[in-house]
Amino acid sequence: METDFYRIRETFTLGDIVHVISHARRNIFPVIDDFGRLIGVVQLDDLREDMFKREKWGTPIGRYMIQPPDRILEHEQIQSVLPKFEENQTWMLPVVDKQNHYLGFISKSRILNAYREQLVKIQQ
């Protein structure tokens, strides 16, 4: 699980996110409520058209927020995780606990790389 994503609040505006993006290495941002629960995600591609228009910086981030196609539960078995990536045709999914608190993201490419490394070890 990767945890180095900037968390943004549901009260943020586009202008707030523009400042976050200037420091971020990622192109997806979890949107959390005051209790740390995941309420959606914002993708850089969905902001790109408006982020250079200062007159739009007051726009609530909720306008750009989407629901992730699925969520992975903490401690979920890998056998149920991989089908979620395939069914949703995505490369990144958020990880939450049973109360929907945001914990991080899992990337399909990282899972596949780990699997590949294990195969190499077995073959040696």
Secondary structure, 3 states (H helix, E strand, C coil): CECCCCCEECCCEHHHHHHHHCCCCCCEEEEECCCCEEEEEEEHHHHCCCCCCHHHCCCEHHHCCECCCCCEECCCCHHHHHHHHHHHCCCEEEEECCCCEEEEEEEHHHHHHHHHHHHHHHHC
